[in-house]
């Protein structure tokens, strides 16, 4: 399958951004291809379109499946699996946030709790203990906030984002545009 210049630019840019986000370039390009193309593709079509090795595509598809960013389907009379992603950007954002929280954020919070619970934690300096406790408090607050945001509808999330911009303008107005909290 030949990509249009726009599709090619989108897919390559998404691959570059994936690397910046800590995601394998091919994983990001496959997701971008499925998103931009908007219909299910099989692994052979993905390999041909991206010029990627079958093993790389296969591993990348497994990674995307483990992130719940793609799903598989079958066609009558065809033994191959087809892969597709959601066209809903809000659903994709929610999935990515949920998965990153589960994979990265939650284990860090659990580690901090474990460290604080150890008797030898008391032998650390008071400043160190304060920093670790404060980090855990912040992570707990952000975790609760994230869980609440994930429960909201896209329309409500959009309103909150717009409200956030208004609040930021209000705060900047109070402090002379310096962007600092005044409390």
MOSUL-V133086 format. One record per helix or strand of 2 or more residues. SS is the DSSP state (H for helix, E for strand). FROM is the first residue (numbers start at 1). LEN is the number of residues. Records with the same first field share a line. If there is no record, write none. Layout:
SS: FROM-LEN ; FROM-LEN
This chain:
H: 5-16 ; 25-13 ; 43-8 ; 54-13 ; 89-29 ; 119-5 ; 126-26 ; 154-21
E: 41-2 ; 70-6 ; 78-8
